[in-house]
Amino acid sequence: MATNPPSGDDRRHGAIRERSQFQGPSGNWIKRNAETGRFMDQKTSGGRFKGVRREK
């Protein structure tokens, strides 16, 4: 997981390294676990996931 110092400011510094995202055929962004390759979540409200790296 990405670190979050100083504690208490409620924001993340840097990307989450164990996850990636890509745009599926339907146009929705899909989040994938980089270690296992399993799909974690699909965003239906539009836009990308924040703080998650994109696959090429």
N, C-alpha and C positions, 0 to 999 in steps of 0.2 A: 504494500500500500504506500501511497505517497505520504510524506511526512507533513505535519501541520504546525510547525513552530512559528511564532510563539503561541502557546496554547491559549485558547480563549478568544481568538480573533475570528473564528468560524469561517475560515477559508483554507483552501488547499494550495500548496505551492508545488507546482510541477505536475506532470502527468502520472496516471496510474500505470505502472509498468506491466502488470500481469494481464492487462486487457487490451483489446483492440476493437475497432469498429469498421464496418464497411457498409456500403449502400446496396441493399438487396434489389432484386428485379422489380419489386413493387414500388421502389423509391424510398422505402422506409430504411432507417439506419438500424443495423443489428450489431449488438455488442457480443464479443466472443472472448472466452477465457483463453489466453495465449498459451497456458501450460497444457491444458487438456484438449483444446480445440472445440469445446462444447459451446453452443449458443447460450447466452445468459438472458438477454432481454432484447425487445424490439421497440423502437420509439415510433409511436403512431401520431404524435402531435406535431411532427415536422421539425426539421433541424437536426443537428448532430448532438451526441452526448458530450457534455462538458468535461474536459480533463482526460479524455480517452484518446489514445493515438489512432490514426487512421491507417488501414491497410492499403496497399497500392495494387 
